[in-house]
Amino acid sequence: MSSHLKKRIDASLLVVAIVGIVMLSSSSTGTARAEVNAKVVYEGTTGPGVGKHLVFLAGDHEYRSEESLPALARILAKHHGFKCTVLFSVNPKTGEIEPGSSFMPGLEVLDSADLMVIFLRFQNFPDEQMQHIDQYLKRGGPVLGMRTSTHAFNMPKTVTYSRYSYRSTAENWKGGFGRKVLGETWAGHYGKNHVMSTRLDIAPEAKSHPILIGVNNPWVQAGGYWTEPEADSIVLAYAQPLQGMTPDSPAAEGKKPCPGVWVRSYKSESGKKARVFTTTYGASEDILNDGFRRMLINACFWTAGLEKEITPNSCISFVGPYHPVTFRFGGYRKHVKPADLAGWETPIMSPKKSTAPLK
């Protein structure tokens, strides 16, 4: 064999070996990512929710959806019988909850969901994850959207699901998921967080709506968002920014109320109309207020088609210890995996866990 031919064969074998290593590495990485657990499941045994599956998507950067949503899910499961699956945005390598990571494996559970409760902000999920949200909406599943979900997605125009982005200009999707489904996209802050809280004043014309049964004096700690929801929206409560962080603080000067809670419907590609509940609140500290927490629990019943089961004195007590941190960018509890929140009595979240640096 000539030395020239031998060099060509050796070079070819080296290329094959390199390609094999790369393919094996990619396969291993894909497997590892696929095996990351991003969910926790709470399932009740008695109550009007038995047989209904609610799926919660927690993935915002600031308002601690990773605390609000599992707390609400436990209430709905333990006290009312629902099966509640909570999915978190996680670190793809460690599997730890990482607010706003744009990685949420397990979204295929939406295939069996009776309601999607969404609390996301500026997410750009890979296609294999995003497709399940898309399919859920195409079949006309009901939606409950909280706080930053008006701007749940922030995607470049080059990706498959760019129409979901809050700045979308796509035909029939102007304003993205927020405007198309929830009724409003991101319009800007309207009340400074940690300085101005918000009183939610029940709209007089909506007092008889099932979602407002038993709801008294809803007040939240988060500052406001300015909103002008789609004309087909029915406003349930107006958000009045307050000059202070107590329910009895005076109205902030120069800030008139705007819609803070509303309902509407959207029409899916299948032609089905589906119920939607939207609130521009829902931070982890917001749900400490009994009136607002009851409103959210009632809203889950209503969007899931169980409005006849809503009662003014239904149980809305927290299940297990609830220790919300002060919401802000950064500051979330570190080194927490979804499995750490399993069961009824594990703390949400453990005060023993350190918090991430503030941003």
Secondary structure, DSSP 8 states (H G I E B T S, - for coil): --HHHHHHHHHHHHHHHHHHHHHHHHHHHHHHHHH---EEEEE-SSSTTTT-EEEEEEE-SSS-HHHHHHHHHHHHHHHH--EEEEEE-B-TTT--B-TT-S--TTGGGGGG-SEEEEEE-SB---HHHHHHHHHHHHTT--EEEEGGGGG-B---TTSTTGGGSTT--STT-TTHHIIIIIS-----EES-TTT--EEEEE-GGGTTSGGGTT----EESS-EE-----TT-EEEEEEEEBSSSSTT--B-TT---EEEEEEEEEE-TTS-EEEEEEES---TTGGGSHHHHHHHHHHHHHHTT-GGG--TT------S-B-----SSS--BSS--GGGG-SSSS-BS-TTS-B----
